[in-house]
Amino acid sequence: MLGLFRPVASPAACEFGLADGSCALLRRLRADDAERLRTGYILLSEESRRLRFFDQASEPRLGFLDQLDAKDHVAWGALDAMAPDGVFMGIARYVRSAPETDAAEVAITVLDPWQSRGVGILLHACLHRCAASNQVCRFLYDVSEDNPRFLRHLRELGAVRCKTESHVVRLEMPVYGRACRVPRSTAAGRRFYAVMRALERAKPLAA
């Protein structure tokens, strides 16, 4: 019985079918993904860039690629399985807030054509699974006040507001390492649960 609640590490890569019939290839980010990320940043609309980064920087900050360690700093990307050499549909990462702490800060970015198609929730679920296997218990999110859809989504998953500063809301959420831990009293919770369950059954691929 205890095994049902024990976190399980995500495979290095897997395929996942989205609701619209397209297929995502999920894998961890690598140092050689810099050009893909640079191209993806350019393709982001001004509004998406503002909501995600809170500014209009002309170049993405890619130094984090050399700091990924699969434990305290983890990043995942979703590629179109039909065009795996293209840019990422979206990426997500967490960074442990401080050494030995059980909290990590989360960032999720999805290209405009792939928004509202399940890519963001898929990447989010990947982070939860990885974090739990690395003893991260809490996720922290900084979200613009004028991004009500994402704020509502996080709250329906159990996130609570910590503070608001300069129109940026900080929320905290428990890490759900297994689908059975996800609260299912809301629509967002039921969707997240379904994605987590599907990930638990996904067939691993070579990274």
N, CA, C and O of each residue as an XYZ file, in Angstrom:
828
protein
N       0.818     -1.210      0.000
C       0.000      0.000      0.000
C       0.854      1.264      0.000
O       0.539      2.230     -0.695
N       1.947      1.257      0.788
C       2.800      2.439      0.847
C       3.382      2.777     -0.511
O       3.650      3.946     -0.785
N       3.586      1.786     -1.371
C       4.146      2.026     -2.686
C       3.288      2.917     -3.549
O       3.786      3.563     -4.471
N       1.989      2.959     -3.256
C       1.093      3.807     -4.035
C       1.409      5.281     -3.845
O       1.108      6.094     -4.719
N       2.014      5.639     -2.712
C       2.278      7.026     -2.390
C       3.744      7.405     -2.555
O       4.102      8.575     -2.418
N       4.598      6.417     -2.851
C       6.016      6.694     -2.993
C       6.277      7.360     -4.347
O       5.826      6.852     -5.374
N       7.013      8.516     -4.370
C       7.281      9.176     -5.654
C       8.123      8.308     -6.569
O       8.993      7.564     -6.116
N       7.851      8.413     -7.869
C       8.586      7.654     -8.878
C       9.231      8.636     -9.837
O       8.561      9.529    -10.356
N      10.524      8.480    -10.076
C      11.237      9.393    -10.971
C      10.717      9.259    -12.398
O      10.389      8.164    -12.853
N      10.646     10.397    -13.098
C      10.207     10.382    -14.488
C      11.299      9.800    -15.371
O      12.481      9.937    -15.057
N      10.923      9.148    -16.478
C      11.941      8.664    -17.423
C      12.636      9.838    -18.084
O      12.122     10.956    -18.062
N      13.791      9.598    -18.667
C      14.534     10.683    -19.308
C      13.763     11.278    -20.478
O      13.942     12.451    -20.806
N      12.901     10.472    -21.113
C      12.100     10.960    -22.233
C      10.906     10.030    -22.427
O      10.978      8.841    -22.115
N       9.808     10.580    -22.945
C       8.640      9.768    -23.252
C       7.740     10.542    -24.210
O       7.893     11.753    -24.372
N       6.813      9.848    -24.838
C       5.831     10.496    -25.690
C       4.499     10.573    -24.956
O       4.173      9.717    -24.133
N       3.735     11.622    -25.275
C       2.464     11.844    -24.591
C       1.459     12.395    -25.593
O       1.725     13.402    -26.250
N       0.310     11.743    -25.715
C      -0.727     12.201    -26.629
C      -1.559     13.310    -26.020
O      -2.094     13.151    -24.922
N      -1.676     14.430    -26.714
C      -2.494     15.545    -26.257
C      -3.939     15.340    -26.686
O      -4.231     14.531    -27.566
N      -4.844     16.089    -26.049
C      -6.273     15.901    -26.284
C      -6.684     16.189    -27.721
O      -7.667     15.629    -28.208
N      -5.933     17.067    -28.413
C      -6.318     17.426    -29.783
C      -5.778     16.449    -30.821
O      -5.926     16.675    -32.022
N      -5.156     15.370    -30.369
C      -4.642     14.359    -31.283
C      -3.170     14.491    -31.615
O      -2.587     13.566    -32.182
N      -2.550     15.617    -31.279
C      -1.115     15.774    -31.506
C      -0.345     15.030    -30.422
O      -0.901     14.646    -29.393
N       0.937     14.837    -30.674
C       1.761     14.054    -29.750
C       2.983     14.858    -29.338
O       3.678     15.429    -30.179
N       3.232     14.897    -28.054
C       4.383     15.624    -27.523
C       5.498     14.650    -27.174
O       5.255     13.580    -26.616
N       6.710     15.034    -27.506
C       7.900     14.299    -27.089
C       8.499     15.053    -25.910
O       8.993     16.170    -26.062
N       8.452     14.448    -24.757
C       8.960     15.065    -23.535
C      10.376     14.601    -23.261
O      10.679     13.411    -23.347
N      11.235     15.541    -22.932
C      12.583     15.163    -22.513
C      13.189     16.283    -21.677
O      12.720     17.421    -21.692
N      14.240     15.930    -20.952
C      14.948     16.926    -20.164
C      15.728     17.867    -21.092
O      16.183     17.457    -22.160
N      15.876     19.108    -20.682
C      16.675     20.053    -21.465
C      18.150     19.730    -21.318
O      18.590     19.164    -20.317
N      18.916     20.112    -22.366
C      20.366     19.883    -22.383
C      21.070     21.191    -22.731
O      20.450     22.148    -23.196
N      22.364     21.206    -22.498
C      23.144     22.411    -22.792
C      23.083     22.776    -24.269
O      23.171     23.955    -24.612
N      22.933     21.780    -25.159
C      22.927     22.072    -26.592
C      21.546     22.523    -27.106
O      21.337     22.621    -28.315
N      20.613     22.793    -26.191
C      19.293     23.292    -26.581
C      19.238     24.818    -26.670
O      18.170     25.383    -26.902
N      20.356     25.476    -26.490
C      20.359     26.942    -26.425
C      19.732     27.582    -27.659
O      18.932     28.509    -27.532
N      20.085     27.098    -28.858
C      19.567     27.725    -30.070
C      18.058     27.507    -30.202
O      17.341     28.410    -30.632
N      17.577     26.335    -29.840
C      16.135     26.085    -29.856
C      15.412     27.080    -28.944
O      14.378     27.637    -29.314
N      15.968     27.293    -27.752
C      15.327     28.191    -26.798
C      15.379     29.632    -27.277
O      14.427     30.391    -27.096
N      16.479     29.998    -27.879
C      16.599     31.362    -28.406
C      15.553     31.611    -29.491
O      14.924     32.669    -29.528
N      15.375     30.639    -30.362
C      14.370     30.766    -31.424
C      12.963     30.817    -30.837
O      12.134     31.618    -31.268
N      12.700     29.967    -29.858
C      11.391     29.956    -29.226
C      11.063     31.272    -28.551
O       9.922     31.729    -28.603
N      12.049     31.885    -27.918
C      11.840     33.164    -27.254
C      11.441     34.228    -28.268
O      10.549     35.036    -28.008
N      12.100     34.226    -29.421
C      11.774     35.197    -30.471
C      10.336     34.993    -30.957
O       9.653     35.957    -31.302
N       9.877     33.734    -30.984
C       8.541     33.426    -31.489
C       7.429     33.758    -30.499
O       6.262     33.811    -30.887
N       7.760     33.979    -29.248
C       6.752     34.340    -28.260
C       6.145     35.707    -28.596
O       6.859     36.625    -29.000
N       4.837     35.833    -28.429
C       4.202     37.141    -28.616
C       4.632     38.085    -27.495
O       5.095     37.639    -26.446
N       4.477     39.379    -27.717
C       4.839     40.354    -26.693
C       4.046     40.120    -25.412
O       4.586     40.243    -24.312
N       2.751     39.780    -25.556
C       1.923     39.554    -24.379
C       2.397     38.333    -23.600
O       2.497     38.391    -22.375
N       2.689     37.238    -24.280
C       3.177     36.043    -23.596
C       4.514     36.308    -22.919
O       4.769     35.827    -21.815
N       5.355     37.071    -23.586
C       6.665     37.399    -23.014
C       6.502     38.246    -21.756
O       7.198     38.040    -20.762
N       5.584     39.191    -21.811
C       5.367     40.068    -20.651
C       4.813     39.282    -19.465
O       5.276     39.452    -18.338
N       3.826     38.426    -19.712
C       3.220     37.667    -18.626
C       4.202     36.678    -18.011
O       4.145     36.413    -16.810
N       5.094     36.136    -18.818
C       6.046     35.154    -18.300
C       7.265     35.822    -17.674
O       7.687     35.422    -16.589
N       7.841     36.829    -18.329
C       9.121     37.385    -17.874
C       8.990     38.756    -17.217
O       9.955     39.251    -16.634
N       7.807     39.380    -17.302
C       7.558     40.689    -16.693
C       8.368     41.808    -17.329
O       8.415     42.916    -16.795
N       9.003     41.535    -18.458
C       9.749     42.583    -19.148
C       9.794     42.233    -20.636
O       9.200     41.242    -21.060
N      10.483     43.027    -21.408
C      10.573     42.803    -22.852
C      12.041     42.657    -23.275
O      12.459     43.234    -24.279
N      12.800     41.902    -22.526
C      14.208     41.693    -22.852
C      14.325     41.113    -24.262
O      13.551     40.237    -24.646
N      15.286     41.603    -25.018
C      15.428     41.166    -26.409
C      16.082     39.798    -26.530
O      15.969     39.151    -27.571
N      16.769     39.344    -25.474
C      17.455     38.053    -25.503
C      17.064     37.233    -24.284
O      16.958     37.780    -23.186
N      16.847     35.938    -24.451
C      16.559     35.085    -23.291
C      17.809     34.860    -22.457
O      18.929     34.962    -22.956
N      17.610     34.559    -21.208
C      18.731     34.248    -20.313
C      18.915     32.729    -20.313
O      18.112     31.995    -19.738
N      19.971     32.274    -20.959
C      20.154     30.840    -21.178
C      21.281     30.233    -20.357
O      21.611     29.061    -20.533
N      21.873     31.008    -19.468
C      22.959     30.485    -18.650
C      22.535     29.315    -17.780
O      23.372     28.518    -17.357
N      21.225     29.206    -17.507
C      20.755     28.125    -16.641
C      21.012     26.749    -17.244
O      21.068     25.761    -16.512
N      21.171     26.661    -18.571
C      21.374     25.354    -19.206
C      22.634     24.663    -18.701
O      22.698     23.434    -18.667
N      23.626     25.438    -18.313
C      24.875     24.863    -17.803
C      24.775     24.523    -16.319
O      25.708     23.962    -15.744
N      23.655     24.859    -15.704
C      23.502     24.628    -14.263
C      22.531     23.504    -13.936
O      22.310     23.196    -12.765
N      21.950     22.888    -14.962
C      20.997     21.814    -14.726
C      21.698     20.599    -14.123
O      22.745     20.170    -14.610
N      21.115     20.052    -13.064
C      21.771     18.932    -12.380
C      20.830     17.755    -12.110
O      21.215     16.793    -11.446
N      19.587     17.828    -12.628
C      18.607     16.753    -12.482
C      18.157     16.539    -11.038
O      17.510     15.539    -10.727
N      18.501     17.482    -10.156
C      18.090     17.356     -8.760
C      17.589     18.690     -8.215
O      16.403     18.843     -7.924
N      18.505     19.659     -8.076
C      18.138     20.967     -7.532
C      17.710     21.947     -8.616
O      17.025     22.930     -8.331
N      18.106     21.688     -9.841
C      17.760     22.556    -10.975
C      17.392     21.638    -12.135
O      18.254     21.021    -12.761
N      16.095     21.565    -12.406
C      15.566     20.597    -13.365
C      14.759     21.326    -14.430
O      13.998     22.240    -14.112
N      14.913     20.937    -15.676
C      14.155     21.561    -16.764
C      13.698     20.502    -17.761
O      14.446     19.588    -18.111
N      12.451     20.647    -18.208
C      11.859     19.749    -19.194
C      11.385     20.549    -20.390
O      11.011     21.715    -20.264
N      11.402     19.918    -21.546
C      10.858     20.537    -22.749
C       9.910     19.594    -23.445
O      10.040     18.374    -23.343
N       8.943     20.169    -24.163
C       7.999     19.385    -24.961
C       8.182     19.746    -26.426
O       8.038     20.908    -26.807
N       8.496     18.759    -27.242
C       8.649     18.936    -28.681
C       7.470     18.309    -29.399
O       6.857     17.370    -28.890
N       7.150     18.819    -30.576
C       6.160     18.181    -31.420
C       6.772     16.870    -31.923
O       7.775     16.891    -32.635
N       6.179     15.738    -31.558
C       6.747     14.448    -31.934
C       6.821     14.263    -33.446
O       7.602     13.445    -33.933
N       6.009     15.024    -34.197
C       6.043     14.945    -35.648
C       7.161     15.816    -36.229
O       7.495     15.690    -37.407
N       7.735     16.691    -35.415
C       8.834     17.565    -35.861
C       9.830     17.712    -34.719
O      10.015     18.816    -34.208
N      10.478     16.621    -34.307
C      11.343     16.647    -33.125
C      12.587     17.512    -33.270
O      13.262     17.790    -32.279
N      12.900     17.941    -34.485
C      14.053     18.820    -34.674
C      13.663     20.294    -34.610
O      14.518     21.163    -34.779
N      12.401     20.584    -34.372
C      11.929     21.963    -34.321
C      12.120     22.586    -32.954
O      12.820     22.037    -32.103
N      11.497     23.730    -32.747
C      11.602     24.413    -31.459
C      10.683     23.733    -30.450
O       9.773     22.993    -30.824
N      10.927     23.990    -29.181
C      10.086     23.432    -28.141
C       8.706     24.080    -28.168
O       8.583     25.293    -28.336
N       7.683     23.270    -28.003
C       6.333     23.800    -27.823
C       6.256     24.551    -26.497
O       5.525     25.532    -26.365
N       7.012     24.081    -25.535
C       7.047     24.720    -24.228
C       8.151     24.122    -23.388
O       8.640     23.029    -23.674
N       8.544     24.840    -22.349
C       9.537     24.347    -21.407
C       9.074     24.672    -19.989
O       8.259     25.572    -19.785
N       9.588     23.946    -19.031
C       9.286     24.209    -17.627
C      10.496     23.819    -16.795
O      11.197     22.859    -17.116
N      10.737     24.559    -15.733
C      11.863     24.216    -14.875
C      11.589     24.620    -13.437
O      10.764     25.490    -13.158
N      12.301     23.967    -12.538
C      12.279     24.410    -11.143
C      13.711     24.556    -10.649
O      14.619     23.867    -11.112
N      13.893     25.467     -9.702
C      15.192     25.712     -9.080
C      14.985     25.709     -7.569
O      14.170     26.471     -7.049
N      15.716     24.860     -6.872
C      15.589     24.836     -5.420
C      15.945     26.199     -4.854
O      16.952     26.793     -5.238
N      15.120     26.693     -3.945
C      15.265     28.064     -3.451
C      16.575     28.291     -2.723
O      17.144     29.380     -2.804
N      17.062     27.288     -2.014
C      18.326     27.372     -1.290
C      18.792     25.949     -1.010
O      17.973     25.031     -0.987
N      20.092     25.747     -0.796
C      20.583     24.397     -0.515
C      19.858     23.768      0.668
O      19.645     24.409      1.697
N      19.490     22.525      0.506
C      18.858     21.722      1.547
C      17.418     22.115      1.870
O      16.787     21.451      2.692
N      16.876     23.161      1.260
C      15.482     23.510      1.523
C      14.560     22.563      0.765
O      14.987     21.892     -0.175
N      13.287     22.511      1.179
C      12.333     21.625      0.495
C      11.453     22.392     -0.476
O      10.451     21.856     -0.948
N      11.808     23.650     -0.791
C      11.016     24.478     -1.689
C      11.800     24.800     -2.957
O      13.026     24.909     -2.936
N      11.073     24.951     -4.059
C      11.705     25.300     -5.333
C      10.811     26.264     -6.093
O       9.586     26.207     -5.985
N      11.439     27.157     -6.871
C      10.710     28.121     -7.684
C      10.483     27.545     -9.078
O      11.371     26.914     -9.652
N       9.286     27.770     -9.616
C       8.851     27.160    -10.866
C       8.642     28.219    -11.942
O       8.163     29.318    -11.660
N       9.004     27.879    -13.174
C       8.733     28.738    -14.330
C       8.281     27.864    -15.489
O       8.897     26.838    -15.775
N       7.204     28.269    -16.156
C       6.653     27.514    -17.289
C       6.419     28.478    -18.447
O       5.832     29.544    -18.261
N       6.873     28.108    -19.635
C       6.685     28.926    -20.833
C       6.170     28.038    -21.963
O       6.736     26.978    -22.232
N       5.092     28.472    -22.625
C       4.514     27.728    -23.741
C       4.357     28.678    -24.922
O       3.830     29.780    -24.765
N       4.810     28.260    -26.106
C       4.653     29.087    -27.296
C       3.172     29.312    -27.593
O       2.339     28.443    -27.337
N       2.857     30.480    -28.132
C       1.462     30.872    -28.344
C       0.628     29.832    -29.095
O      -0.491     29.553    -28.664
N       1.115     29.238    -30.206
C       0.270     28.278    -30.926
C      -0.081     27.028    -30.111
O      -1.027     26.315    -30.444
N       0.678     26.765    -29.050
C       0.457     25.554    -28.256
C      -0.225     25.835    -26.931
O      -0.456     24.913    -26.149
N      -0.552     27.092    -26.664
C      -1.247     27.414    -25.423
C      -2.678     26.900    -25.461
O      -3.308     26.860    -26.518
N      -3.181     26.510    -24.303
C      -4.543     25.968    -24.148
C      -4.724     24.627    -24.856
O      -5.848     24.249    -25.187
N      -3.640     23.913    -25.090
C      -3.722     22.606    -25.747
C      -3.174     21.484    -24.861
O      -3.039     20.346    -25.310
N      -2.862     21.806    -23.613
C      -2.422     20.797    -22.665
C      -0.926     20.683    -22.480
O      -0.460     19.860    -21.692
N      -0.153     21.511    -23.205
C       1.312     21.430    -23.092
C       1.776     21.916    -21.724
O       2.631     21.287    -21.100
N       1.220     23.030    -21.254
C       1.631     23.589    -19.973
C       1.364     22.644    -18.818
O       2.230     22.448    -17.965
N       0.177     22.057    -18.779
C      -0.164     21.159    -17.678
C       0.687     19.890    -17.727
O       1.012     19.315    -16.688
N       1.042     19.464    -18.920
C       1.910     18.294    -19.075
C       3.297     18.571    -18.502
O       3.831     17.767    -17.740
N       3.870     19.701    -18.869
C       5.185     20.065    -18.342
C       5.139     20.274    -16.830
O       6.061     19.891    -16.110
N       4.074     20.876    -16.371
C       3.903     21.103    -14.938
C       3.896     19.770    -14.188
O       4.523     19.634    -13.138
N       3.186     18.801    -14.739
C       3.134     17.484    -14.107
C       4.513     16.822    -14.077
O       4.864     16.161    -13.099
N       5.288     16.996    -15.138
C       6.655     16.459    -15.161
C       7.472     17.014    -13.997
O       8.197     16.277    -13.329
N       7.348     18.320    -13.763
C       8.101     18.935    -12.683
C       7.688     18.356    -11.330
O       8.537     18.089    -10.479
N       6.394     18.166    -11.138
C       5.925     17.619     -9.859
C       6.512     16.235     -9.618
O       6.941     15.926     -8.507
N       6.534     15.414    -10.640
C       7.060     14.063    -10.467
C       8.553     14.082    -10.156
O       9.015     13.347     -9.283
N       9.305     14.916    -10.864
C      10.749     14.999    -10.622
C      11.052     15.575     -9.246
O      11.927     15.083     -8.534
N      10.325     16.614     -8.885
C      10.581     17.283     -7.613
C      10.358     16.335     -6.440
O      11.154     16.308     -5.501
N       9.289     15.566     -6.490
C       8.992     14.654     -5.389
C      10.099     13.616     -5.211
O      10.439     13.251     -4.086
N      10.657     13.145     -6.323
C      11.727     12.149     -6.220
C      13.026     12.760     -5.721
O      13.949     12.039     -5.344
N      13.103     14.105     -5.716
C      14.298     14.811     -5.231
C      14.056     15.524     -3.906
O      14.795     16.439     -3.543
N      13.026     15.105     -3.191
C      12.705     15.629     -1.865
C      12.365     17.128     -1.867
O      12.627     17.831     -0.891
N      11.788     17.600     -2.958
C      11.211     18.948     -2.988
C       9.734     18.784     -2.656
O       9.027     18.026     -3.319
N       9.265     19.494     -1.628
C       7.899     19.322     -1.134
C       6.971     20.483     -1.481
O       5.750     20.331     -1.474
N       7.564     21.662     -1.790
C       6.744     22.848     -2.047
C       7.236     23.548     -3.307
O       8.441     23.670     -3.529
N       6.295     24.007     -4.130
C       6.602     24.805     -5.311
C       6.155     26.244     -5.083
O       5.105     26.497     -4.493
N       6.965     27.177     -5.559
C       6.667     28.609     -5.470
C       6.524     29.167     -6.878
O       7.304     28.827     -7.768
N       5.524     30.026     -7.081
C       5.230     30.590     -8.395
C       5.100     32.102     -8.279
O       4.446     32.603     -7.364
N       5.713     32.824     -9.195
C       5.512     34.267     -9.318
C       4.675     34.503    -10.573
O       5.105     34.183    -11.681
N       3.477     35.065    -10.396
C       2.523     35.210    -11.495
C       2.031     36.649    -11.552
O       1.720     37.241    -10.518
N       1.959     37.214    -12.748
C       1.451     38.568    -12.914
C      -0.013     38.632    -12.477
O      -0.788     37.710    -12.735
N      -0.381     39.728    -11.813
C      -1.760     39.909    -11.369
C      -2.746     39.878    -12.529
O      -3.897     39.479    -12.353
N      -2.303     40.299    -13.722
C      -3.213     40.312    -14.854
C      -3.106     39.045    -15.698
O      -3.280     39.071    -16.917
N      -2.815     37.940    -15.022
C      -2.847     36.609    -15.638
C      -3.845     35.758    -14.844
O      -3.469     34.752    -14.242
N      -5.136     36.175    -14.847
C      -6.119     35.516    -13.967
C      -6.327     34.045    -14.277
O      -6.628     33.259    -13.379
N      -6.172     33.667    -15.534
C      -6.406     32.273    -15.887
C      -5.409     31.349    -15.202
O      -5.789     30.318    -14.646
N      -4.124     31.720    -15.242
C      -3.121     30.878    -14.604
C      -3.244     30.935    -13.085
O      -3.047     29.927    -12.406
N      -3.570     32.106    -12.551
C      -3.772     32.216    -11.104
C      -4.906     31.289    -10.658
O      -4.776     30.590     -9.653
N      -6.007     31.283    -11.395
C      -7.137     30.422    -11.042
C      -6.747     28.949    -11.159
O      -7.116     28.131    -10.317
N      -6.002     28.626    -12.207
C      -5.558     27.246    -12.396
C      -4.730     26.775    -11.197
O      -4.958     25.682    -10.678
N      -3.785     27.584    -10.764
C      -2.939     27.195     -9.637
C      -3.746     27.068     -8.353
O      -3.533     26.139     -7.575
N      -4.673     27.996     -8.126
C      -5.493     27.925     -6.914
C      -6.359     26.671     -6.908
O      -6.564     26.062     -5.859
N      -6.867     26.285     -8.075
C      -7.686     25.072     -8.136
C      -6.853     23.820     -7.884
O      -7.394     22.764     -7.558
N      -5.538     23.941     -8.037
C      -4.653     22.814     -7.737
C      -4.161     22.843     -6.296
O      -3.376     21.989     -5.885
N      -4.622     23.825     -5.532
C      -4.260     23.878     -4.121
C      -3.243     24.936     -3.752
O      -2.782     24.963     -2.611
N      -2.874     25.816     -4.684
C      -1.914     26.878     -4.380
C      -2.572     27.956     -3.529
O      -3.763     28.233     -3.676
N      -1.795     28.557     -2.643
C      -2.276     29.653     -1.795
C      -1.360     30.861     -1.984
O      -0.160     30.715     -2.213
N      -1.943     32.047     -1.884
C      -1.173     33.275     -2.061
C      -0.283     33.518     -0.849
O      -0.730     33.420      0.294
N       0.985     33.837     -1.112
C       1.924     34.183     -0.043
C       2.029     35.701      0.111
O       1.977     36.232      1.221
N       2.178     36.391     -1.029
C       2.309     37.844     -0.997
C       2.108     38.386     -2.402
O       2.114     37.642     -3.383
N       1.929     39.708     -2.477
C       1.848     40.396     -3.766
C       2.763     41.602     -3.708
O       2.707     42.397     -2.769
N       3.607     41.731     -4.722
C       4.569     42.833     -4.759
C       4.753     43.286     -6.192
O       5.058     42.482     -7.073
N       4.564     44.589     -6.427
C       4.721     45.168     -7.771
C       3.890     44.408     -8.802
O       4.371     44.101     -9.893
N       2.641     44.107     -8.448
C       1.694     43.448     -9.346
C       2.076     42.005     -9.678
O       1.563     41.428    -10.637
N       2.976     41.427     -8.883
C       3.346     40.029     -9.049
C       2.896     39.254     -7.815
O       3.247     39.604     -6.688
N       2.118     38.202     -8.039
C       1.586     37.390     -6.947
C       2.478     36.174     -6.747
O       2.790     35.463     -7.702
N       2.882     35.937     -5.517
C       3.625     34.711     -5.196
C       2.667     33.719     -4.555
O       1.959     34.036     -3.599
N       2.664     32.503     -5.108
C       1.832     31.432     -4.580
C       2.688     30.230     -4.213
O       3.776     30.029     -4.752
N       2.172     29.445     -3.291
C       2.848     28.220     -2.863
C       1.894     27.041     -3.014
O       0.709     27.140     -2.697
N       2.427     25.929     -3.502
C       1.618     24.731     -3.721
C       2.391     23.501     -3.251
O       3.610     23.440     -3.411
N       1.702     22.529     -2.678
C       2.381     21.265     -2.372
C       2.823     20.574     -3.658
O       2.177     20.717     -4.696
N       3.897     19.845     -3.592
C       4.331     19.026     -4.726
C       3.569     17.695     -4.673
O       3.526     17.023     -3.642
N       2.975     17.339     -5.807
C       2.232     16.088     -5.911
C       3.075     15.089     -6.699
O       3.136     15.144     -7.928
N       3.718     14.185     -5.985
C       4.610     13.246     -6.656
C       3.897     12.127     -7.381
O       4.459     11.538     -8.305
N       2.676     11.820     -6.987
C       1.891     10.762     -7.608
C       0.482     11.284     -7.888
O      -0.003     12.196     -7.219
N      -0.155     10.695     -8.876
C      -1.511     11.120     -9.229
C      -2.458     10.999     -8.039
O      -3.350     11.830     -7.868
N      -2.269      9.981     -7.227
C      -3.178      9.759     -6.100
C      -3.137     10.889     -5.075
O      -4.033     10.986     -4.236
N      -2.121     11.740     -5.125
C      -2.025     12.856     -4.188
C      -2.731     14.117     -4.686
O      -2.950     15.047     -3.909
N      -3.082     14.161     -5.946
C      -3.659     15.368     -6.537
C      -5.096     15.561     -6.069
O      -5.897     14.632     -6.166
N      -5.446     16.753     -5.559
C      -6.844     17.000     -5.172
C      -7.726     17.064     -6.414
O      -7.354     17.682     -7.412
N      -8.895     16.427     -6.354
C      -9.746     16.314     -7.541
C     -11.118     16.956     -7.365
O     -12.078     16.560     -8.025
N     -11.213     17.942     -6.481
C     -12.501     18.597     -6.240
C     -12.791     19.705     -7.243
O     -13.890     20.261     -7.241
N     -11.816     20.041     -8.112
C     -11.992     21.098     -9.105
C     -11.700     20.543    -10.497
O     -11.105     19.476    -10.642
N     -12.128     21.287    -11.517
C     -11.862     20.852    -12.895
C     -10.370     20.788    -13.166
O      -9.893     19.842    -13.793
N      -9.620     21.797    -12.695
C      -8.169     21.798    -12.902
C      -7.523     20.606    -12.210
O      -6.615     19.982    -12.761
N      -7.982     20.291    -11.018
C      -7.439     19.152    -10.296
C      -7.688     17.842    -11.017
O      -6.812     16.979    -11.071
N      -8.891     17.693    -11.574
C      -9.198     16.453    -12.303
C      -8.375     16.333    -13.574
O      -7.948     15.235    -13.932
N      -8.145     17.456    -14.266
C      -7.289     17.416    -15.461
C      -5.855     17.056    -15.085
O      -5.212     16.239    -15.745
N      -5.369     17.674    -14.020
C      -3.995     17.416    -13.593
C      -3.831     15.958    -13.165
O      -2.824     15.319    -13.471
N      -4.818     15.452    -12.467
C      -4.785     14.052    -12.052
C      -4.692     13.130    -13.265
O      -3.902     12.186    -13.278
N      -5.506     13.412    -14.286
C      -5.511     12.566    -15.480
C      -4.159     12.585    -16.176
O      -3.686     11.549    -16.644
N      -3.532     13.756    -16.246
C      -2.220     13.858    -16.886
C      -1.170     13.111    -16.069
O      -0.336     12.397    -16.626
N      -1.211     13.275    -14.753
C      -0.260     12.564    -13.904
C      -0.412     11.044    -14.055
O       0.581     10.319    -14.113
N      -1.645     10.578    -14.116
C      -1.887      9.143    -14.278
C      -1.323      8.655    -15.613
O      -0.698      7.597    -15.682
N      -1.548      9.430    -16.660
C      -1.041      9.037    -17.970
C       0.480      9.027    -17.992
O       1.080      8.150    -18.614
N       1.108      9.975    -17.333
C       2.570     10.010    -17.271
C       3.117      8.796    -16.530
O       4.157      8.250    -16.900
N       2.423      8.385    -15.502
C       2.868      7.217    -14.747
C       2.864      5.953    -15.609
O       3.595      5.002    -15.335
N       2.039      5.956    -16.645
C       1.927      4.795    -17.520
C       2.715      4.964    -18.817
O       2.766      4.042    -19.631
N       3.325      6.122    -19.016
C       4.011      6.396    -20.287
C       5.217      5.475    -20.459
O       5.919      5.160    -19.498
N       5.438      5.055    -21.690
C       6.560      4.181    -22.005
C       7.839      5.008    -22.173
O       7.858      5.931    -22.989
N       8.898      4.708    -21.432
C      10.140      5.484    -21.540
C      10.767      5.347    -22.927
O      10.666      4.308    -23.579
N      11.417      6.428    -23.353
C      12.179      6.433    -24.603
C      13.618      6.786    -24.287
O      13.913      7.300    -23.209
N      14.517      6.512    -25.225
C      15.899      6.960    -25.067
C      15.927      8.474    -25.147
O      15.252      9.061    -25.992
N      16.699      9.114    -24.279
C      16.747     10.582    -24.236
C      17.417     11.118    -25.474
O      17.554     12.332    -25.626
